[in-house]
């Protein structure tokens, strides 16, 4: 059974730069100070059945760095104890774009019953950029219980100014059923100024 995503009607795209540091900075840059807002999307946390199984994908295959791994204990109303294991992973930024893996160890959480062959409302799609996708893909496929939806293939997204953005795109589901696009951006990413130039 797959664990479905958080019950939200929004499809959320969280972009992680799971790539070599040198190539990552050629694609990504902070928003200029004068354009910043007081909000950051810091982390997406997945509720998982088995953290160690999930780590074979996010740590071992994608190369994200584990920055936190703790068992959290808290009392239950019946006098028992709740135990959860929380693992946090990051790519190339120490404040935003992190992934959390949360396993309810005691008591265990039931798995959702719904299963769909494609993303539906309430299912976020996490987008991960891997500049070495061709070399990393074999490890992704070999990770525990990964389901390949589409292997890497070239797609072109339209720009607001009439141009195109070339992307090597793939889609998988992880061991808990989360939808992941693992892409390789081949052009400059979309930026706010593209829309202003098109007007």
Secondary structure in CASP SS format (residue, H / E / C, confidence):
PFRMAT SS
TARGET T0000
AUTHOR 0000-0000-0000
METHOD secondary structure of the structure
MODEL  1
X C 1.00
X C 1.00
X C 1.00
X C 1.00
X C 1.00
X C 1.00
X C 1.00
X C 1.00
X C 1.00
X C 1.00
X C 1.00
X C 1.00
X C 1.00
X C 1.00
X E 1.00
X E 1.00
X E 1.00
X C 1.00
X C 1.00
X C 1.00
X H 1.00
X H 1.00
X H 1.00
X H 1.00
X H 1.00
X H 1.00
X H 1.00
X C 1.00
X C 1.00
X C 1.00
X C 1.00
X C 1.00
X H 1.00
X H 1.00
X H 1.00
X C 1.00
X C 1.00
X C 1.00
X C 1.00
X C 1.00
X C 1.00
X C 1.00
X E 1.00
X E 1.00
X E 1.00
X E 1.00
X E 1.00
X E 1.00
X C 1.00
X C 1.00
X H 1.00
X H 1.00
X H 1.00
X H 1.00
X H 1.00
X H 1.00
X H 1.00
X H 1.00
X H 1.00
X H 1.00
X H 1.00
X C 1.00
X C 1.00
X C 1.00
X E 1.00
X E 1.00
X E 1.00
X E 1.00
X E 1.00
X E 1.00
X E 1.00
X E 1.00
X E 1.00
X E 1.00
X E 1.00
X C 1.00
X C 1.00
X C 1.00
X C 1.00
X C 1.00
X E 1.00
X E 1.00
X E 1.00
X E 1.00
X E 1.00
X E 1.00
X E 1.00
X E 1.00
X E 1.00
X E 1.00
X C 1.00
X C 1.00
X C 1.00
X C 1.00
X C 1.00
X C 1.00
X C 1.00
X E 1.00
X E 1.00
X E 1.00
X E 1.00
X E 1.00
X E 1.00
X E 1.00
X E 1.00
X E 1.00
X C 1.00
X C 1.00
X C 1.00
X C 1.00
X C 1.00
X C 1.00
X C 1.00
X C 1.00
X C 1.00
X C 1.00
X C 1.00
X C 1.00
X C 1.00
X C 1.00
X C 1.00
X C 1.00
X C 1.00
X C 1.00
X E 1.00
X E 1.00
X E 1.00
X E 1.00
X E 1.00
X C 1.00
X C 1.00
X C 1.00
X H 1.00
X H 1.00
X H 1.00
X H 1.00
X H 1.00
X H 1.00
X H 1.00
X H 1.00
X H 1.00
X H 1.00
X C 1.00
X C 1.00
X C 1.00
X C 1.00
X E 1.00
X E 1.00
X E 1.00
X E 1.00
X E 1.00
X E 1.00
X E 1.00
X E 1.00
X E 1.00
X E 1.00
X E 1.00
X E 1.00
X C 1.00
X C 1.00
X C 1.00
X C 1.00
X C 1.00
X E 1.00
X E 1.00
X E 1.00
X E 1.00
X E 1.00
X E 1.00
X E 1.00
X E 1.00
X E 1.00
X E 1.00
X C 1.00
X C 1.00
X C 1.00
X C 1.00
X C 1.00
X E 1.00
X E 1.00
X E 1.00
X E 1.00
X E 1.00
X E 1.00
X E 1.00
X C 1.00
X C 1.00
X C 1.00
X C 1.00
X C 1.00
X C 1.00
X H 1.00
X H 1.00
X H 1.00
X H 1.00
X H 1.00
X H 1.00
X H 1.00
X C 1.00
END
